[in-house]
């Protein structure tokens, strides 16, 4: 059985029922997707549940003693998220079984591409999304005093990924830039 302390991500106090609504404004579509994801991030992080969204709390094997605790929390967080959706969106995700899959589905459908934006506007939107992505990804901090350069290598890899994703997101009219 999972440890019943507030630091344990499987802990659910009695006050945290499946009927909770995480955000004051429901997710309605691409227009409020970014602000909604930020509100959900803050609400779930404060409850030590964002790991269900980003995959850092993966589904245990069915035979694991943690499976029932994971399933209970996953179902509760899934309820919180669906309670924070418009009726149309709620109906479209009703049969998704994990928080992670729901999050990915919403992201894939609602995070907008650059369509007809200028490069400057696209970069501004991309940077906002990238900053959110970095905020959601755990970043290993090297506290050692060695000179192996692992932190610099990690930052360089992250920067290359950033540039690659930016270029791949440009629409076809910028094809000569992508090369």
Buried (B, 14 or more C-beta within 10 A) or exposed (E): EBEEEEEEBBBBEEEBEBEBBBBEEBBBEEEBBBEBBBBBBEBBBEBBBBBBBBBEBEBBEEEEEBEBBBBBBBBBBBBBBBBBBBEEBBEBBEEBEBBBEBBBBBBEBBBBEBEEBEBEEBBEBBEEBBEBBEEBEEEEEEEEEEEEEEBEEBEEEEEEEBEEEBEEBBEEEEEEEEE
